[in-house]
Amino acid sequence: MKKLWFLVLFPLTVSAQKADTLRYLPYLQTLVKNGKRPLEFVKEKLSSHPLLIFDDGLHSAADPFVFYQQIASDTSISRKLNIFLEVVPSNSQKYINAYLNSPVCDSTLLFRAFQDDYSTGFPYQTYFDLFKTIYHVNQILPPNEKIKVYAVGFPVYWGGINDRQDLAAFRDALADYDFHMYQTILNIMLHFQGAERGIFLTNTRHAYKAISAKNGQLQWNCNTYFNEWNPGKTYSIRINNATLFIESVKKLAPGTSVSAAGTERFNYHFDRMANGLWDYAADKYNNYPVAIDINHTPFGTDAYVGNLMLNVKPGTKMDDAYDAVIFLKPIEQMQQTAIINYIYTPEFISELSRRYQLLYSQQEIDQQLKEANVKTLRELLIKMHPYSAEIVLPQVTHLSDINQWKNSKITP
């Protein structure tokens, strides 16, 4: 009886292994056949597309910015390059100019650019490291070939936001966020009529080519404007990272404060693409870093996953969102940026005390004071913004098993 059981199971096991191989092999073959070194890939794509749009997956991820520093350091790519930053409001351009034109590398000149964001500051070490790299590269480039950096985020004027009605009006205006970035970049790129080249460093919700809603209407974002109105001029590249899966709309208690990004309105988690197939194939290839064009490949034909997934046209694919993917390293090794505290000067803490009372209700502030075991708002703000070193990206520490795809007939 035991012998018969073995004879029956053995061919089934072989068959299962063969089926698994047939599932991941097309992904692996795509990497083997089309994979290129990312810097070579970027150089090639810039020769055919004036503007490359990079989705870092998570602004807090450190590894994409190591790669961006490599782009800046390679003057065969970065000479005369325009670098566009989503996270810095466009009315902070003067601080960027002051820094890049300073006779000494002085990061304090950038403080205001990262203090005056849409909330309580943007304290990511990665951006300061990128600026430092650009500054030093520019010192060896002729004046007419230096890298230019542009803030293209929606402008924010905290001096004119004096109550919660002002704040609500400002957030309503953010409906034009993506069009503002599109028009700002388009003007700097001379409407693609000249020889300008650029890279746009942004995040998921601004990098999609053409994602349609269930009713068939396009869900417009910055790259959608480019894709529809300036076809062939942009090329969208996703850095493989923990991917956002939106589960449902969250029911919030009346009066709950939400951020400008609005993630508090949703139940969501981060996980691997295609139940782990992307990561599994990349690990099998094991030739990091690698970049691939995903159009007309298994990566591209996988179902779309991202922040719009609750309302997408049936059959929407990843190559409707992106043109390419770069695998920088095994996803489990992705790092989170160090969080700096030096932009939180005494003057900025005072401004934050005012700003915080617009962003949160008194009840919410009282609860935060209690949880932090402090008595004053100033103490809370100082305690909330300590320096923290680079660590493994928290979103990749809770991923599903990389072999999950073996137990799933349909990838997400």
C-alpha positions as CSV (number, residue, x, y, z in Angstrom):
1,M,0.0,0.0,0.0
2,K,2.8,2.4,0.9
3,K,4.6,1.5,-2.3
4,L,1.6,2.3,-4.4
5,W,1.1,5.6,-2.6
6,F,4.7,6.6,-3.5
7,L,4.2,5.6,-7.1
8,V,1.1,7.7,-7.4
9,L,2.6,10.8,-5.7
10,F,5.9,10.9,-7.5
11,P,4.7,11.8,-11.0
12,L,2.3,14.4,-9.5
13,T,5.3,16.0,-7.7
14,V,7.3,16.0,-10.9
15,S,4.4,17.5,-12.7
16,A,3.9,20.2,-10.1
17,Q,7.6,21.2,-10.3
18,K,7.3,21.4,-14.1
19,A,4.3,23.6,-13.8
20,D,6.1,25.9,-11.4
21,T,9.0,26.1,-13.8
22,L,6.7,27.0,-16.7
23,R,5.2,29.8,-14.6
24,Y,8.4,31.6,-13.6
25,L,10.5,30.8,-16.7
26,P,9.0,33.5,-19.0
27,Y,9.9,36.1,-16.4
28,L,13.4,34.7,-16.0
29,Q,13.8,34.6,-19.8
30,T,12.8,38.2,-20.1
31,L,15.5,39.2,-17.6
32,V,18.1,37.1,-19.3
33,K,17.2,38.3,-22.8
34,N,16.4,41.9,-22.2
35,G,18.1,42.8,-18.9
36,K,20.6,45.6,-19.0
37,R,22.7,47.5,-16.4
38,P,20.6,50.3,-15.1
39,L,23.0,53.2,-16.0
40,E,23.4,51.8,-19.5
41,F,19.6,51.5,-19.7
42,V,19.0,55.1,-18.6
43,K,21.5,56.4,-21.1
44,E,19.8,54.5,-23.9
45,K,16.3,55.6,-22.9
46,L,17.3,59.2,-22.6
47,S,18.5,59.1,-26.2
48,S,15.0,58.2,-27.4
49,H,12.8,59.8,-24.7
50,P,13.7,63.4,-23.5
51,L,12.1,62.8,-20.0
52,L,12.4,59.7,-17.8
53,I,10.0,59.4,-15.0
54,F,11.1,57.4,-12.0
55,D,8.7,55.9,-9.4
56,D,10.7,55.1,-6.3
57,G,7.8,53.0,-4.9
58,L,8.2,54.7,-1.5
59,H,9.7,58.2,-1.0
60,S,11.3,56.8,2.2
61,A,13.3,54.2,0.3
62,A,17.0,54.8,0.3
63,D,18.2,52.6,-2.5
64,P,16.5,54.5,-5.4
65,F,18.5,57.6,-4.3
66,V,21.8,55.7,-4.3
67,F,20.9,55.0,-7.9
68,Y,20.0,58.6,-8.6
69,Q,23.3,59.7,-7.2
70,Q,25.0,57.2,-9.6
71,I,23.1,58.9,-12.5
72,A,24.3,62.3,-11.3
73,S,27.9,61.1,-10.9
74,D,28.0,59.7,-14.4
75,T,28.6,62.8,-16.5
76,S,28.1,61.0,-19.7
77,I,24.4,60.9,-18.5
78,S,24.1,63.9,-16.2
79,R,25.9,66.6,-18.3
80,K,23.2,69.3,-19.0
81,L,20.6,67.1,-17.3
82,N,17.5,68.6,-15.7
83,I,16.4,66.9,-12.5
84,F,12.9,67.5,-11.3
85,L,11.8,66.9,-7.7
86,E,8.2,66.2,-6.9
87,V,8.5,66.6,-3.1
88,V,9.8,70.2,-3.1
89,P,7.1,72.9,-3.7
90,S,7.9,75.0,-6.8
91,N,7.9,78.2,-4.8
92,S,11.0,76.9,-3.0
93,Q,13.1,77.1,-6.2
94,K,15.1,80.0,-4.9
95,Y,16.5,77.9,-2.0
96,I,17.7,75.3,-4.5
97,N,19.3,77.9,-6.7
98,A,21.0,79.5,-3.6
99,Y,22.5,76.1,-2.7
100,L,23.7,75.1,-6.1
101,N,25.2,78.6,-6.8
102,S,26.9,78.9,-3.4
103,P,30.7,79.0,-3.3
104,V,30.6,76.4,-0.6
105,C,28.5,73.3,-0.1
106,D,26.1,74.6,2.6
107,S,23.1,72.3,3.3
108,T,21.5,74.9,5.5
109,L,20.5,76.8,2.4
110,L,18.2,73.9,1.6
111,F,16.4,73.9,5.0
112,R,13.4,76.1,3.9
113,A,12.8,73.9,0.8
114,F,12.3,70.9,3.1
115,Q,10.6,72.7,6.0
116,D,7.8,74.2,3.9
117,D,6.2,71.0,2.6
118,Y,2.5,70.1,3.0
119,S,2.8,69.1,6.6
120,T,5.6,69.1,9.2
121,G,8.7,69.0,7.1
122,F,10.4,66.4,4.8
123,P,13.4,65.1,6.8
124,Y,14.9,62.5,4.5
125,Q,18.7,62.2,4.4
126,T,18.5,60.8,0.8
127,Y,17.5,64.2,-0.7
128,F,20.3,66.0,1.0
129,D,22.8,63.3,-0.1
130,L,21.5,63.7,-3.7
131,F,21.9,67.4,-3.6
132,K,25.5,67.1,-2.2
133,T,26.4,64.7,-5.0
134,I,25.0,67.1,-7.6
135,Y,26.8,70.0,-6.1
136,H,30.2,68.3,-6.3
137,V,29.6,67.0,-9.8
138,N,28.7,70.5,-10.9
139,Q,32.1,71.8,-9.7
140,I,33.8,69.8,-12.4
141,L,31.4,70.7,-15.2
142,P,31.6,73.8,-17.4
143,P,29.0,76.5,-16.6
144,N,26.9,75.6,-19.6
145,E,26.8,71.9,-18.8
146,K,26.0,71.9,-15.1
147,I,23.1,69.7,-13.7
148,K,20.0,71.8,-13.0
149,V,17.6,70.9,-10.3
150,Y,14.0,72.1,-10.2
151,A,11.3,72.0,-7.6
152,V,8.0,71.2,-9.3
153,G,5.7,70.3,-6.4
154,F,2.5,72.3,-5.9
155,P,3.4,75.6,-4.2
156,V,2.6,76.1,-0.6
157,Y,2.6,79.4,1.3
158,W,2.3,78.6,5.0
159,G,2.3,82.3,5.7
160,G,-1.1,82.6,4.1
161,I,-2.6,79.6,5.9
162,N,-3.9,81.0,9.1
163,D,-6.9,78.8,10.0
164,R,-8.4,75.5,9.1
165,Q,-10.5,77.0,6.4
166,D,-7.4,78.3,4.7
167,L,-5.9,74.8,5.1
168,A,-9.0,73.2,3.5
169,A,-8.9,75.7,0.6
170,F,-5.2,74.9,0.0
171,R,-5.9,71.1,0.0
172,D,-8.8,71.6,-2.4
173,A,-6.3,73.4,-4.7
174,L,-4.1,70.2,-4.6
175,A,-6.6,68.8,-7.2
176,D,-4.4,70.6,-9.7
177,Y,-1.2,69.1,-8.2
178,D,-0.4,66.8,-11.2
179,F,-1.3,69.3,-13.8
180,H,0.9,71.9,-12.1
181,M,3.9,69.5,-12.2
182,Y,3.2,68.6,-15.8
183,Q,3.0,72.3,-17.0
184,T,6.1,73.3,-14.9
185,I,8.2,70.5,-16.3
186,L,6.9,71.0,-19.8
187,N,7.8,74.7,-19.8
188,I,11.4,73.9,-18.5
189,M,11.7,71.2,-21.2
190,L,10.8,73.9,-23.8
191,H,7.8,71.8,-24.8
192,F,10.2,69.2,-26.1
193,Q,11.2,71.5,-29.0
194,G,14.8,71.7,-28.0
195,A,17.6,69.4,-26.8
196,E,16.6,69.4,-23.1
197,R,16.8,66.1,-21.3
198,G,15.5,65.4,-17.8
199,I,14.6,62.9,-15.1
200,F,11.6,63.3,-12.9
201,L,11.9,61.8,-9.4
202,T,8.5,61.1,-8.1
203,N,6.2,58.4,-6.6
204,T,3.6,55.9,-7.7
205,R,0.6,58.1,-8.1
206,H,2.3,60.6,-10.4
207,A,4.1,58.2,-12.8
208,Y,1.4,56.2,-14.5
209,K,1.1,56.2,-18.3
210,A,-2.6,55.5,-18.8
211,I,-4.8,53.9,-16.1
212,S,-8.5,54.0,-16.8
213,A,-11.4,53.9,-14.3
214,K,-14.1,51.3,-14.5
215,N,-16.1,53.7,-16.6
216,G,-13.3,53.8,-19.2
217,Q,-12.3,57.4,-18.3
218,L,-8.6,58.1,-17.8
219,Q,-7.4,58.7,-14.2
220,W,-5.2,61.6,-14.9
221,N,-1.8,62.1,-13.2
222,C,1.3,64.0,-14.2
223,N,2.6,61.3,-16.6
224,T,-0.8,60.7,-18.1
225,Y,-0.8,64.3,-19.3
226,F,2.6,63.7,-20.9
227,N,1.5,60.4,-22.3
228,E,-1.7,61.7,-23.9
229,W,-0.5,65.2,-25.0
230,N,3.1,64.6,-25.7
231,P,3.2,60.9,-26.9
232,G,6.6,59.3,-27.0
233,K,8.4,62.0,-25.1
234,T,8.3,60.3,-21.6
235,Y,9.3,56.9,-20.4
236,S,8.1,55.6,-17.0
237,I,10.4,53.5,-14.8
238,R,9.3,51.7,-11.7
239,I,11.9,50.8,-9.0
240,N,10.9,47.3,-7.8
241,N,9.9,47.8,-4.2
242,A,7.2,46.8,-1.8
243,T,3.9,47.5,-3.7
244,L,0.9,49.2,-2.4
245,F,-2.3,47.1,-2.3
246,I,-5.4,49.1,-1.6
247,E,-8.0,46.9,0.2
248,S,-11.0,49.1,0.9
249,V,-12.1,52.6,1.8
250,K,-11.8,53.2,5.5
251,K,-14.6,54.6,7.6
252,L,-13.2,57.5,9.6
253,A,-14.6,59.1,12.7
254,P,-16.1,62.5,12.0
255,G,-13.4,65.2,12.4
256,T,-10.5,62.9,11.9
257,S,-7.6,64.8,10.4
258,V,-6.0,63.4,7.2
259,S,-2.8,64.2,5.4
260,A,-2.5,65.8,2.0
261,A,-1.7,62.3,0.6
262,G,-4.9,61.0,2.1
263,T,-3.7,57.5,2.8
264,E,-5.7,57.6,6.1
265,R,-8.8,57.1,4.0
266,F,-7.9,53.6,3.0
267,N,-7.2,50.1,4.4
268,Y,-4.0,49.0,2.6
269,H,-0.9,46.9,2.9
270,F,2.4,46.5,1.0
271,D,3.4,43.2,-0.6
272,R,5.2,41.6,-3.5
273,M,4.2,41.9,-7.1
274,A,2.4,38.8,-8.7
275,N,2.5,36.8,-5.5
276,G,6.2,36.9,-5.5
277,L,6.9,35.9,-9.1
278,W,8.8,39.1,-9.9
279,D,11.1,38.7,-6.9
280,Y,11.5,35.0,-7.4
281,A,12.5,35.4,-11.1
282,A,14.9,38.2,-10.2
283,D,16.5,36.1,-7.5
284,K,16.9,33.2,-9.9
285,Y,18.5,35.6,-12.4
286,N,20.7,36.9,-9.5
287,N,22.4,39.5,-11.5
288,Y,21.5,42.7,-9.6
289,P,21.0,45.5,-10.5
290,V,19.1,45.0,-13.7
291,A,16.7,47.0,-15.8
292,I,14.1,45.8,-18.3
293,D,11.5,47.2,-20.6
294,I,8.3,45.5,-19.5
295,N,6.1,46.3,-22.6
296,H,4.9,43.0,-24.1
297,T,6.5,40.9,-21.4
298,P,5.1,38.8,-18.6
299,F,5.9,41.6,-16.2
300,G,3.9,44.0,-18.3
301,T,0.9,41.8,-18.7
302,D,0.5,41.1,-15.0
303,A,-2.6,42.8,-13.6
304,Y,-2.2,46.4,-12.4
305,V,-1.6,46.9,-8.7
306,G,-1.4,50.3,-7.0
307,N,-3.2,53.2,-5.4
308,L,-6.0,53.3,-8.0
309,M,-6.8,49.5,-7.9
310,L,-10.3,50.0,-6.3
311,N,-11.5,51.7,-9.5
312,V,-9.7,50.4,-12.6
313,K,-11.0,49.2,-15.9
314,P,-11.1,45.4,-16.1
315,G,-8.0,44.0,-17.7
316,T,-5.7,46.9,-16.8
317,K,-2.1,45.7,-16.8
318,M,1.2,46.9,-15.4
319,D,2.4,48.1,-18.8
320,D,-0.6,50.4,-18.8
321,A,1.2,52.1,-15.9
322,Y,4.9,51.7,-16.6
323,D,7.4,51.1,-19.4
324,A,10.2,49.6,-17.3
325,V,11.2,48.1,-14.0
326,I,14.6,48.3,-12.3
327,F,15.6,45.6,-9.8
328,L,18.2,47.2,-7.6
329,K,18.7,44.4,-5.1
330,P,16.6,41.6,-3.5
331,I,13.5,43.3,-2.2
332,E,14.1,42.1,1.4
333,Q,17.3,44.1,1.5
334,M,15.8,47.5,0.5
335,Q,16.7,50.2,3.0
336,Q,14.8,53.1,4.5
337,T,16.5,56.5,4.5
338,A,18.0,58.0,7.6
339,I,15.7,60.6,9.1
340,I,17.5,63.9,9.9
341,N,16.6,66.3,12.7
342,Y,18.7,69.3,11.7
343,I,16.0,71.0,9.7
344,Y,14.1,71.3,12.9
345,T,15.7,74.5,14.1
346,P,14.3,76.4,17.0
347,E,12.6,78.8,14.6
348,F,11.1,76.0,12.6
349,I,9.8,74.3,15.8
350,S,8.0,77.6,16.6
351,E,6.4,77.7,13.2
352,L,5.5,74.0,13.5
353,S,3.7,74.7,16.8
354,R,1.4,77.1,14.8
355,R,1.1,74.8,11.8
356,Y,0.3,71.7,14.0
357,Q,-2.7,73.4,15.5
358,L,-4.1,73.8,11.9
359,L,-3.3,70.2,10.9
360,Y,-4.8,68.6,14.0
361,S,-7.7,69.1,16.3
362,Q,-7.0,70.0,20.0
363,Q,-8.4,66.6,20.9
364,E,-5.9,64.9,18.6
365,I,-3.1,67.0,20.0
366,D,-4.0,66.2,23.6
367,Q,-4.0,62.5,22.8
368,Q,-0.6,62.8,21.2
369,L,0.8,64.7,24.2
370,K,-0.5,61.9,26.5
371,E,0.9,59.1,24.3
372,A,4.3,60.9,24.1
373,N,4.3,61.6,27.9
374,V,5.0,65.3,27.4
375,K,3.2,68.4,28.5
376,T,3.8,71.0,25.8
377,L,3.4,71.0,22.0
378,R,7.0,72.2,21.6
379,E,8.2,69.1,23.6
380,L,6.0,66.9,21.5
381,L,7.4,68.3,18.2
382,I,11.0,67.9,19.4
383,K,10.4,64.4,20.6
384,M,8.6,63.5,17.3
385,H,11.6,64.4,15.1
386,P,14.8,62.7,16.4
387,Y,17.6,61.6,14.1
388,S,17.3,57.9,13.1
389,A,19.8,55.9,11.2
390,E,19.1,54.0,7.9
391,I,17.4,50.7,8.5
392,V,15.7,48.0,6.5
393,L,12.6,49.4,4.9
394,P,9.8,48.4,7.3
395,Q,7.4,47.7,4.4
396,V,9.6,44.8,3.2
397,T,9.8,43.1,6.6
398,H,6.1,42.0,6.3
399,L,6.0,40.7,2.8
400,S,4.3,37.4,1.8
401,D,6.5,34.4,1.2
402,I,8.3,34.7,-2.1
403,N,6.9,31.3,-3.1
404,Q,3.3,32.3,-2.6
405,W,2.7,32.2,-6.4
406,K,3.2,28.5,-6.4
407,N,-0.1,28.1,-4.5
408,S,-2.0,30.6,-6.6
409,K,-3.5,30.0,-10.0
410,I,-4.1,33.7,-10.7
411,T,-1.5,36.4,-9.9
412,P,-2.9,39.7,-8.5
